[in-house]
């Protein structure tokens, strides 16, 4: 059984109000979704599709999905 490990970095686009793939070890992986949970599911489906025709196709891919979001909190005096 061949196994592969990949890191996928995702970020929140505050203007578009979506989570999106910012960077990935998986060539061609580009997607977005309204929620982080939905994005995780899309990443799994697209990863399987992208790697299904690879000559060195792995049986499994371990994904580390690293999320980044930035918030600002107003503190009352």
PDB file of N, CA, C and O in Angstrom:
ATOM      1  N   UNK A   1       0.840  -1.176   0.000  1.00  0.00           N
ATOM      2  CA  UNK A   1       0.000   0.000   0.000  1.00  0.00           C
ATOM      3  C   UNK A   1       0.889   1.245   0.000  1.00  0.00           C
ATOM      4  O   UNK A   1       1.773   1.390   0.845  1.00  0.00           O
ATOM      5  N   UNK A   2       0.644   2.133  -0.952  1.00  0.00           N
ATOM      6  CA  UNK A   2       1.398   3.373  -1.032  1.00  0.00           C
ATOM      7  C   UNK A   2       0.601   4.486  -0.354  1.00  0.00           C
ATOM      8  O   UNK A   2      -0.585   4.676  -0.626  1.00  0.00           O
ATOM      9  N   UNK A   3       1.267   5.206   0.521  1.00  0.00           N
ATOM     10  CA  UNK A   3       0.628   6.288   1.250  1.00  0.00           C
ATOM     11  C   UNK A   3       1.347   7.593   0.932  1.00  0.00           C
ATOM     12  O   UNK A   3       2.554   7.610   0.689  1.00  0.00           O
ATOM     13  N   UNK A   4       0.608   8.656   0.936  1.00  0.00           N
ATOM     14  CA  UNK A   4       1.186   9.971   0.671  1.00  0.00           C
ATOM     15  C   UNK A   4       0.697  10.944   1.729  1.00  0.00           C
ATOM     16  O   UNK A   4      -0.396  10.791   2.275  1.00  0.00           O
ATOM     17  N   UNK A   5       1.516  11.944   2.012  1.00  0.00           N
ATOM     18  CA  UNK A   5       1.159  12.985   2.968  1.00  0.00           C
ATOM     19  C   UNK A   5       1.169  14.319   2.227  1.00  0.00           C
ATOM     20  O   UNK A   5       2.073  14.584   1.434  1.00  0.00           O
ATOM     21  N   UNK A   6       0.172  15.152   2.483  1.00  0.00           N
ATOM     22  CA  UNK A   6       0.115  16.463   1.838  1.00  0.00           C
ATOM     23  C   UNK A   6      -0.367  17.505   2.838  1.00  0.00           C
ATOM     24  O   UNK A   6      -1.171  17.221   3.726  1.00  0.00           O
ATOM     25  N   UNK A   7       0.144  18.707   2.670  1.00  0.00           N
ATOM     26  CA  UNK A   7      -0.280  19.841   3.489  1.00  0.00           C
ATOM     27  C   UNK A   7      -1.096  20.779   2.608  1.00  0.00           C
ATOM     28  O   UNK A   7      -0.686  21.133   1.503  1.00  0.00           O
ATOM     29  N   UNK A   8      -2.257  21.171   3.121  1.00  0.00           N
ATOM     30  CA  UNK A   8      -3.133  22.108   2.419  1.00  0.00           C
ATOM     31  C   UNK A   8      -3.381  23.280   3.364  1.00  0.00           C
ATOM     32  O   UNK A   8      -3.877  23.100   4.476  1.00  0.00           O
ATOM     33  N   UNK A   9      -3.036  24.466   2.915  1.00  0.00           N
ATOM     34  CA  UNK A   9      -3.277  25.664   3.721  1.00  0.00           C
ATOM     35  C   UNK A   9      -4.512  26.371   3.176  1.00  0.00           C
ATOM     36  O   UNK A   9      -4.613  26.652   1.982  1.00  0.00           O
ATOM     37  N   UNK A  10      -5.444  26.650   4.075  1.00  0.00           N
ATOM     38  CA  UNK A  10      -6.672  27.322   3.675  1.00  0.00           C
ATOM     39  C   UNK A  10      -6.798  28.626   4.450  1.00  0.00           C
ATOM     40  O   UNK A  10      -6.242  28.773   5.539  1.00  0.00           O
ATOM     41  N   UNK A  11      -7.534  29.569   3.876  1.00  0.00           N
ATOM     42  CA  UNK A  11      -7.691  30.874   4.512  1.00  0.00           C
ATOM     43  C   UNK A  11      -9.107  31.389   4.288  1.00  0.00           C
ATOM     44  O   UNK A  11      -9.817  30.950   3.383  1.00  0.00           O
ATOM     45  N   UNK A  12      -9.488  32.316   5.126  1.00  0.00           N
ATOM     46  CA  UNK A  12     -10.798  32.959   5.044  1.00  0.00           C
ATOM     47  C   UNK A  12     -10.656  34.255   4.261  1.00  0.00           C
ATOM     48  O   UNK A  12      -9.808  35.090   4.577  1.00  0.00           O
ATOM     49  N   UNK A  13     -11.489  34.420   3.238  1.00  0.00           N
ATOM     50  CA  UNK A  13     -11.547  35.670   2.474  1.00  0.00           C
ATOM     51  C   UNK A  13     -12.717  36.467   3.021  1.00  0.00           C
ATOM     52  O   UNK A  13     -13.873  36.167   2.724  1.00  0.00           O
ATOM     53  N   UNK A  14     -12.419  37.477   3.814  1.00  0.00           N
ATOM     54  CA  UNK A  14     -13.468  38.243   4.484  1.00  0.00           C
ATOM     55  C   UNK A  14     -14.328  39.025   3.497  1.00  0.00           C
ATOM     56  O   UNK A  14     -15.515  39.242   3.737  1.00  0.00           O
ATOM     57  N   UNK A  15     -13.730  39.443   2.396  1.00  0.00           N
ATOM     58  CA  UNK A  15     -14.483  40.199   1.401  1.00  0.00           C
ATOM     59  C   UNK A  15     -15.491  39.309   0.671  1.00  0.00           C
ATOM     60  O   UNK A  15     -16.653  39.683   0.506  1.00  0.00           O
ATOM     61  N   UNK A  16     -15.040  38.136   0.239  1.00  0.00           N
ATOM     62  CA  UNK A  16     -15.906  37.209  -0.495  1.00  0.00           C
ATOM     63  C   UNK A  16     -16.729  36.319   0.433  1.00  0.00           C
ATOM     64  O   UNK A  16     -17.685  35.677  -0.003  1.00  0.00           O
ATOM     65  N   UNK A  17     -16.352  36.281   1.723  1.00  0.00           N
ATOM     66  CA  UNK A  17     -17.042  35.463   2.732  1.00  0.00           C
ATOM     67  C   UNK A  17     -16.979  33.969   2.395  1.00  0.00           C
ATOM     68  O   UNK A  17     -17.978  33.255   2.479  1.00  0.00           O
ATOM     69  N   UNK A  18     -15.781  33.517   2.012  1.00  0.00           N
ATOM     70  CA  UNK A  18     -15.571  32.096   1.714  1.00  0.00           C
ATOM     71  C   UNK A  18     -14.217  31.641   2.247  1.00  0.00           C
ATOM     72  O   UNK A  18     -13.293  32.441   2.398  1.00  0.00           O
ATOM     73  N   UNK A  19     -14.115  30.348   2.529  1.00  0.00           N
ATOM     74  CA  UNK A  19     -12.844  29.686   2.807  1.00  0.00           C
ATOM     75  C   UNK A  19     -12.302  29.208   1.470  1.00  0.00           C
ATOM     76  O   UNK A  19     -13.069  28.752   0.622  1.00  0.00           O
ATOM     77  N   UNK A  20     -10.991  29.305   1.266  1.00  0.00           N
ATOM     78  CA  UNK A  20     -10.403  28.883  -0.007  1.00  0.00           C
ATOM     79  C   UNK A  20      -9.034  28.247   0.223  1.00  0.00           C
ATOM     80  O   UNK A  20      -8.391  28.482   1.246  1.00  0.00           O
ATOM     81  N   UNK A  21      -8.599  27.440  -0.740  1.00  0.00           N
ATOM     82  CA  UNK A  21      -7.270  26.836  -0.683  1.00  0.00           C
ATOM     83  C   UNK A  21      -6.268  27.913  -1.074  1.00  0.00           C
ATOM     84  O   UNK A  21      -6.290  28.437  -2.187  1.00  0.00           O
ATOM     85  N   UNK A  22      -5.394  28.227  -0.131  1.00  0.00           N
ATOM     86  CA  UNK A  22      -4.381  29.260  -0.354  1.00  0.00           C
ATOM     87  C   UNK A  22      -3.098  28.657  -0.931  1.00  0.00           C
ATOM     88  O   UNK A  22      -2.448  29.264  -1.782  1.00  0.00           O
ATOM     89  N   UNK A  23      -2.738  27.455  -0.462  1.00  0.00           N
ATOM     90  CA  UNK A  23      -1.517  26.786  -0.903  1.00  0.00           C
ATOM     91  C   UNK A  23      -1.678  25.292  -0.651  1.00  0.00           C
ATOM     92  O   UNK A  23      -2.356  24.886   0.293  1.00  0.00           O
ATOM     93  N   UNK A  24      -1.056  24.479  -1.492  1.00  0.00           N
ATOM     94  CA  UNK A  24      -1.225  23.040  -1.342  1.00  0.00           C
ATOM     95  C   UNK A  24      -0.060  22.280  -1.950  1.00  0.00           C
ATOM     96  O   UNK A  24       0.541  22.716  -2.931  1.00  0.00           O
ATOM     97  N   UNK A  25       0.251  21.132  -1.352  1.00  0.00           N
ATOM     98  CA  UNK A  25       1.229  20.213  -1.929  1.00  0.00           C
ATOM     99  C   UNK A  25       0.643  19.449  -3.116  1.00  0.00           C
ATOM    100  O   UNK A  25       1.376  18.791  -3.854  1.00  0.00           O
ATOM    101  N   UNK A  26      -0.656  19.534  -3.300  1.00  0.00           N
ATOM    102  CA  UNK A  26      -1.338  18.794  -4.363  1.00  0.00           C
ATOM    103  C   UNK A  26      -1.528  19.724  -5.556  1.00  0.00           C
ATOM    104  O   UNK A  26      -2.302  20.679  -5.502  1.00  0.00           O
ATOM    105  N   UNK A  27      -0.811  19.427  -6.627  1.00  0.00           N
ATOM    106  CA  UNK A  27      -0.861  20.272  -7.815  1.00  0.00           C
ATOM    107  C   UNK A  27      -2.279  20.323  -8.386  1.00  0.00           C
ATOM    108  O   UNK A  27      -2.913  19.288  -8.590  1.00  0.00           O
ATOM    109  N   UNK A  28      -2.764  21.535  -8.640  1.00  0.00           N
ATOM    110  CA  UNK A  28      -4.075  21.714  -9.241  1.00  0.00           C
ATOM    111  C   UNK A  28      -5.217  21.834  -8.255  1.00  0.00           C
ATOM    112  O   UNK A  28      -6.360  22.033  -8.666  1.00  0.00           O
ATOM    113  N   UNK A  29      -4.943  21.720  -6.968  1.00  0.00           N
ATOM    114  CA  UNK A  29      -6.003  21.803  -5.963  1.00  0.00           C
ATOM    115  C   UNK A  29      -6.392  23.263  -5.751  1.00  0.00           C
ATOM    116  O   UNK A  29      -5.619  24.049  -5.204  1.00  0.00           O
ATOM    117  N   UNK A  30      -7.581  23.609  -6.183  1.00  0.00           N
ATOM    118  CA  UNK A  30      -8.105  24.966  -6.029  1.00  0.00           C
ATOM    119  C   UNK A  30      -9.611  24.859  -5.846  1.00  0.00           C
ATOM    120  O   UNK A  30     -10.318  24.350  -6.716  1.00  0.00           O
ATOM    121  N   UNK A  31     -10.091  25.338  -4.715  1.00  0.00           N
ATOM    122  CA  UNK A  31     -11.525  25.304  -4.460  1.00  0.00           C
ATOM    123  C   UNK A  31     -11.854  26.266  -3.335  1.00  0.00           C
ATOM    124  O   UNK A  31     -10.960  26.784  -2.666  1.00  0.00           O
ATOM    125  N   UNK A  32     -13.134  26.499  -3.133  1.00  0.00           N
ATOM    126  CA  UNK A  32     -13.601  27.357  -2.047  1.00  0.00           C
ATOM    127  C   UNK A  32     -14.961  26.871  -1.582  1.00  0.00           C
ATOM    128  O   UNK A  32     -15.638  26.115  -2.280  1.00  0.00           O
ATOM    129  N   UNK A  33     -15.355  27.315  -0.387  1.00  0.00           N
ATOM    130  CA  UNK A  33     -16.657  26.931   0.164  1.00  0.00           C
ATOM    131  C   UNK A  33     -17.058  27.941   1.237  1.00  0.00           C
ATOM    132  O   UNK A  33     -16.229  28.684   1.761  1.00  0.00           O
ATOM    133  N   UNK A  34     -18.346  27.945   1.544  1.00  0.00           N
ATOM    134  CA  UNK A  34     -18.887  28.884   2.530  1.00  0.00           C
ATOM    135  C   UNK A  34     -18.450  28.582   3.956  1.00  0.00           C
ATOM    136  O   UNK A  34     -18.343  29.491   4.780  1.00  0.00           O
ATOM    137  N   UNK A  35     -18.195  27.304   4.255  1.00  0.00           N
ATOM    138  CA  UNK A  35     -17.789  26.926   5.608  1.00  0.00           C
ATOM    139  C   UNK A  35     -16.506  26.108   5.544  1.00  0.00           C
ATOM    140  O   UNK A  35     -16.171  25.526   4.513  1.00  0.00           O
ATOM    141  N   UNK A  36     -15.805  26.078   6.654  1.00  0.00           N
ATOM    142  CA  UNK A  36     -14.576  25.290   6.728  1.00  0.00           C
ATOM    143  C   UNK A  36     -14.881  23.804   6.583  1.00  0.00           C
ATOM    144  O   UNK A  36     -14.126  23.072   5.943  1.00  0.00           O
ATOM    145  N   UNK A  37     -15.981  23.358   7.172  1.00  0.00           N
ATOM    146  CA  UNK A  37     -16.369  21.945   7.071  1.00  0.00           C
ATOM    147  C   UNK A  37     -16.653  21.560   5.623  1.00  0.00           C
ATOM    148  O   UNK A  37     -16.233  20.499   5.161  1.00  0.00           O
ATOM    149  N   UNK A  38     -17.366  22.425   4.912  1.00  0.00           N
ATOM    150  CA  UNK A  38     -17.671  22.155   3.504  1.00  0.00           C
ATOM    151  C   UNK A  38     -16.398  22.154   2.663  1.00  0.00           C
ATOM    152  O   UNK A  38     -16.258  21.349   1.742  1.00  0.00           O
ATOM    153  N   UNK A  39     -15.476  23.050   2.979  1.00  0.00           N
ATOM    154  CA  UNK A  39     -14.211  23.093   2.247  1.00  0.00           C
ATOM    155  C   UNK A  39     -13.408  21.820   2.477  1.00  0.00           C
ATOM    156  O   UNK A  39     -12.816  21.287   1.538  1.00  0.00           O
ATOM    157  N   UNK A  40     -13.378  21.328   3.701  1.00  0.00           N
ATOM    158  CA  UNK A  40     -12.664  20.076   3.996  1.00  0.00           C
ATOM    159  C   UNK A  40     -13.211  18.927   3.154  1.00  0.00           C
ATOM    160  O   UNK A  40     -12.437  18.131   2.623  1.00  0.00           O
ATOM    161  N   UNK A  41     -14.522  18.833   3.028  1.00  0.00           N
ATOM    162  CA  UNK A  41     -15.130  17.770   2.217  1.00  0.00           C
ATOM    163  C   UNK A  41     -14.761  17.926   0.747  1.00  0.00           C
ATOM    164  O   UNK A  41     -14.441  16.944   0.077  1.00  0.00           O
ATOM    165  N   UNK A  42     -14.805  19.152   0.245  1.00  0.00           N
ATOM    166  CA  UNK A  42     -14.454  19.399  -1.161  1.00  0.00           C
ATOM    167  C   UNK A  42     -12.995  19.046  -1.424  1.00  0.00           C
ATOM    168  O   UNK A  42     -12.665  18.470  -2.461  1.00  0.00           O
ATOM    169  N   UNK A  43     -12.124  19.395  -0.478  1.00  0.00           N
ATOM    170  CA  UNK A  43     -10.698  19.086  -0.631  1.00  0.00           C
ATOM    171  C   UNK A  43     -10.492  17.580  -0.758  1.00  0.00           C
ATOM    172  O   UNK A  43      -9.706  17.135  -1.595  1.00  0.00           O
ATOM    173  N   UNK A  44     -11.183  16.795   0.055  1.00  0.00           N
ATOM    174  CA  UNK A  44     -11.044  15.333  -0.018  1.00  0.00           C
ATOM    175  C   UNK A  44     -11.489  14.796  -1.375  1.00  0.00           C
ATOM    176  O   UNK A  44     -10.801  13.970  -1.974  1.00  0.00           O
ATOM    177  N   UNK A  45     -12.619  15.258  -1.851  1.00  0.00           N
ATOM    178  CA  UNK A  45     -13.159  14.788  -3.134  1.00  0.00           C
ATOM    179  C   UNK A  45     -12.233  15.170  -4.286  1.00  0.00           C
ATOM    180  O   UNK A  45     -11.915  14.338  -5.135  1.00  0.00           O
ATOM    181  N   UNK A  46     -11.804  16.424  -4.311  1.00  0.00           N
ATOM    182  CA  UNK A  46     -10.956  16.909  -5.403  1.00  0.00           C
ATOM    183  C   UNK A  46      -9.579  16.251  -5.359  1.00  0.00           C
ATOM    184  O   UNK A  46      -9.015  15.930  -6.406  1.00  0.00           O
ATOM    185  N   UNK A  47      -9.032  16.046  -4.161  1.00  0.00           N
ATOM    186  CA  UNK A  47      -7.735  15.377  -4.030  1.00  0.00           C
ATOM    187  C   UNK A  47      -7.795  13.972  -4.616  1.00  0.00           C
ATOM    188  O   UNK A  47      -6.912  13.578  -5.378  1.00  0.00           O
ATOM    189  N   UNK A  48      -8.820  13.223  -4.269  1.00  0.00           N
ATOM    190  CA  UNK A  48      -8.977  11.865  -4.806  1.00  0.00           C
ATOM    191  C   UNK A  48      -9.074  11.897  -6.327  1.00  0.00           C
ATOM    192  O   UNK A  48      -8.487  11.054  -7.005  1.00  0.00           O
ATOM    193  N   UNK A  49      -9.808  12.862  -6.862  1.00  0.00           N
ATOM    194  CA  UNK A  49      -9.967  12.980  -8.309  1.00  0.00           C
ATOM    195  C   UNK A  49      -8.648  13.359  -8.986  1.00  0.00           C
ATOM    196  O   UNK A  49      -8.280  12.773 -10.004  1.00  0.00           O
ATOM    197  N   UNK A  50      -7.939  14.336  -8.421  1.00  0.00           N
ATOM    198  CA  UNK A  50      -6.681  14.787  -9.019  1.00  0.00           C
ATOM    199  C   UNK A  50      -5.614  13.696  -9.018  1.00  0.00           C
ATOM    200  O   UNK A  50      -4.818  13.606  -9.953  1.00  0.00           O
ATOM    201  N   UNK A  51      -5.591  12.874  -7.983  1.00  0.00           N
ATOM    202  CA  UNK A  51      -4.541  11.859  -7.864  1.00  0.00           C
ATOM    203  C   UNK A  51      -4.915  10.506  -8.465  1.00  0.00           C
ATOM    204  O   UNK A  51      -4.071   9.614  -8.548  1.00  0.00           O
ATOM    205  N   UNK A  52      -6.166  10.342  -8.883  1.00  0.00           N
ATOM    206  CA  UNK A  52      -6.609   9.037  -9.382  1.00  0.00           C
ATOM    207  C   UNK A  52      -5.888   8.603 -10.654  1.00  0.00           C
ATOM    208  O   UNK A  52      -5.722   7.406 -10.884  1.00  0.00           O
ATOM    209  N   UNK A  53      -5.460   9.542 -11.475  1.00  0.00           N
ATOM    210  CA  UNK A  53      -4.773   9.211 -12.723  1.00  0.00           C
ATOM    211  C   UNK A  53      -3.259   9.366 -12.638  1.00  0.00           C
ATOM    212  O   UNK A  53      -2.567   9.198 -13.642  1.00  0.00           O
ATOM    213  N   UNK A  54      -2.741   9.681 -11.472  1.00  0.00           N
ATOM    214  CA  UNK A  54      -1.293   9.872 -11.319  1.00  0.00           C
ATOM    215  C   UNK A  54      -0.566   8.542 -11.507  1.00  0.00           C
ATOM    216  O   UNK A  54      -1.042   7.507 -11.039  1.00  0.00           O
ATOM    217  N   UNK A  55       0.587   8.559 -12.190  1.00  0.00           N
ATOM    218  CA  UNK A  55       1.333   7.317 -12.399  1.00  0.00           C
ATOM    219  C   UNK A  55       1.778   6.677 -11.085  1.00  0.00           C
ATOM    220  O   UNK A  55       1.874   5.453 -10.997  1.00  0.00           O
ATOM    221  N   UNK A  56       2.045   7.477 -10.086  1.00  0.00           N
ATOM    222  CA  UNK A  56       2.445   6.950  -8.775  1.00  0.00           C
ATOM    223  C   UNK A  56       1.301   7.107  -7.771  1.00  0.00           C
ATOM    224  O   UNK A  56       1.503   7.510  -6.626  1.00  0.00           O
ATOM    225  N   UNK A  57       0.107   6.780  -8.232  1.00  0.00           N
ATOM    226  CA  UNK A  57      -1.122   6.976  -7.457  1.00  0.00           C
ATOM    227  C   UNK A  57      -1.041   6.299  -6.095  1.00  0.00           C
ATOM    228  O   UNK A  57      -0.816   5.091  -6.008  1.00  0.00           O
ATOM    229  N   UNK A  58      -1.225   7.084  -5.027  1.00  0.00           N
ATOM    230  CA  UNK A  58      -1.211   6.480  -3.689  1.00  0.00           C
ATOM    231  C   UNK A  58      -2.539   5.807  -3.384  1.00  0.00           C
ATOM    232  O   UNK A  58      -3.563   6.141  -3.979  1.00  0.00           O
ATOM    233  N   UNK A  59      -2.520   4.857  -2.454  1.00  0.00           N
ATOM    234  CA  UNK A  59      -3.765   4.244  -1.996  1.00  0.00           C
ATOM    235  C   UNK A  59      -4.489   5.171  -1.023  1.00  0.00           C
ATOM    236  O   UNK A  59      -5.718   5.242  -1.007  1.00  0.00           O
ATOM    237  N   UNK A  60      -3.714   5.870  -0.225  1.00  0.00           N
ATOM    238  CA  UNK A  60      -4.259   6.801   0.765  1.00  0.00           C
ATOM    239  C   UNK A  60      -3.445   8.081   0.759  1.00  0.00           C
ATOM    240  O   UNK A  60      -2.253   8.081   0.452  1.00  0.00           O
ATOM    241  N   UNK A  61      -4.114   9.172   1.106  1.00  0.00           N
ATOM    242  CA  UNK A  61      -3.439  10.457   1.269  1.00  0.00           C
ATOM    243  C   UNK A  61      -3.808  11.006   2.640  1.00  0.00           C
ATOM    244  O   UNK A  61      -4.984  11.201   2.949  1.00  0.00           O
ATOM    245  N   UNK A  62      -2.793  11.249   3.454  1.00  0.00           N
ATOM    246  CA  UNK A  62      -3.026  11.899   4.739  1.00  0.00           C
ATOM    247  C   UNK A  62      -2.950  13.400   4.501  1.00  0.00           C
ATOM    248  O   UNK A  62      -1.939  13.910   4.019  1.00  0.00           O
ATOM    249  N   UNK A  63      -4.026  14.102   4.842  1.00  0.00           N
ATOM    250  CA  UNK A  63      -4.095  15.542   4.616  1.00  0.00           C
ATOM    251  C   UNK A  63      -3.969  16.298   5.928  1.00  0.00           C
ATOM    252  O   UNK A  63      -4.713  16.041   6.875  1.00  0.00           O
ATOM    253  N   UNK A  64      -3.037  17.220   5.983  1.00  0.00           N
ATOM    254  CA  UNK A  64      -2.982  18.187   7.068  1.00  0.00           C
ATOM    255  C   UNK A  64      -3.573  19.472   6.515  1.00  0.00           C
ATOM    256  O   UNK A  64      -2.960  20.139   5.683  1.00  0.00           O
ATOM    257  N   UNK A  65      -4.765  19.813   6.978  1.00  0.00           N
ATOM    258  CA  UNK A  65      -5.428  21.029   6.519  1.00  0.00           C
ATOM    259  C   UNK A  65      -5.216  22.088   7.596  1.00  0.00           C
ATOM    260  O   UNK A  65      -5.718  21.969   8.714  1.00  0.00           O
ATOM    261  N   UNK A  66      -4.470  23.114   7.239  1.00  0.00           N
ATOM    262  CA  UNK A  66      -4.118  24.175   8.176  1.00  0.00           C
ATOM    263  C   UNK A  66      -4.920  25.419   7.804  1.00  0.00           C
ATOM    264  O   UNK A  66      -4.797  25.943   6.697  1.00  0.00           O
ATOM    265  N   UNK A  67      -5.742  25.882   8.742  1.00  0.00           N
ATOM    266  CA  UNK A  67      -6.635  27.013   8.478  1.00  0.00           C
ATOM    267  C   UNK A  67      -6.102  28.289   9.114  1.00  0.00           C
ATOM    268  O   UNK A  67      -5.539  28.269  10.208  1.00  0.00           O
ATOM    269  N   UNK A  68      -6.291  29.403   8.405  1.00  0.00           N
ATOM    270  CA  UNK A  68      -5.892  30.707   8.904  1.00  0.00           C
ATOM    271  C   UNK A  68      -7.066  31.665   8.759  1.00  0.00           C
ATOM    272  O   UNK A  68      -7.685  31.766   7.699  1.00  0.00           O
ATOM    273  N   UNK A  69      -7.353  32.356   9.839  1.00  0.00           N
ATOM    274  CA  UNK A  69      -8.371  33.404   9.804  1.00  0.00           C
ATOM    275  C   UNK A  69      -7.886  34.536  10.690  1.00  0.00           C
ATOM    276  O   UNK A  69      -7.161  34.311  11.659  1.00  0.00           O
ATOM    277  N   UNK A  70      -8.282  35.734  10.362  1.00  0.00           N
ATOM    278  CA  UNK A  70      -7.880  36.913  11.125  1.00  0.00           C
ATOM    279  C   UNK A  70      -9.143  37.626  11.587  1.00  0.00           C
ATOM    280  O   UNK A  70     -10.053  37.872  10.794  1.00  0.00           O
ATOM    281  N   UNK A  71      -9.193  37.951  12.853  1.00  0.00           N
ATOM    282  CA  UNK A  71     -10.340  38.668  13.410  1.00  0.00           C
ATOM    283  C   UNK A  71      -9.867  39.915  14.130  1.00  0.00           C
ATOM    284  O   UNK A  71      -8.708  40.022  14.532  1.00  0.00           O
ATOM    285  N   UNK A  72     -10.775  40.844  14.284  1.00  0.00           N
ATOM    286  CA  UNK A  72     -10.513  42.046  15.068  1.00  0.00           C
ATOM    287  C   UNK A  72     -11.644  42.178  16.079  1.00  0.00           C
ATOM    288  O   UNK A  72     -12.817  42.018  15.739  1.00  0.00           O
ATOM    289  N   UNK A  73     -11.284  42.469  17.310  1.00  0.00           N
ATOM    290  CA  UNK A  73     -12.265  42.613  18.383  1.00  0.00           C
ATOM    291  C   UNK A  73     -12.198  44.036  18.902  1.00  0.00           C
ATOM    292  O   UNK A  73     -11.125  44.530  19.247  1.00  0.00           O
ATOM    293  N   UNK A  74     -13.349  44.697  18.958  1.00  0.00           N
ATOM    294  CA  UNK A  74     -13.416  46.042  19.527  1.00  0.00           C
ATOM    295  C   UNK A  74     -13.622  45.922  21.029  1.00  0.00           C
ATOM    296  O   UNK A  74     -14.524  45.221  21.488  1.00  0.00           O
ATOM    297  N   UNK A  75     -12.791  46.602  21.779  1.00  0.00           N
ATOM    298  CA  UNK A  75     -12.871  46.565  23.237  1.00  0.00           C
ATOM    299  C   UNK A  75     -13.406  47.906  23.718  1.00  0.00           C
ATOM    300  O   UNK A  75     -12.801  48.954  23.494  1.00  0.00           O
ATOM    301  N   UNK A  76     -14.540  47.850  24.376  1.00  0.00           N
ATOM    302  CA  UNK A  76     -15.153  49.073  24.908  1.00  0.00           C
ATOM    303  C   UNK A  76     -14.340  49.612  26.074  1.00  0.00           C
ATOM    304  O   UNK A  76     -13.788  48.844  26.862  1.00  0.00           O
ATOM    305  N   UNK A  77     -14.268  50.942  26.183  1.00  0.00           N
ATOM    306  CA  UNK A  77     -13.540  51.573  27.301  1.00  0.00           C
ATOM    307  C   UNK A  77     -14.372  51.565  28.563  1.00  0.00           C
ATOM    308  O   UNK A  77     -13.923  52.053  29.601  1.00  0.00           O
TER     309      UNK A  77
END
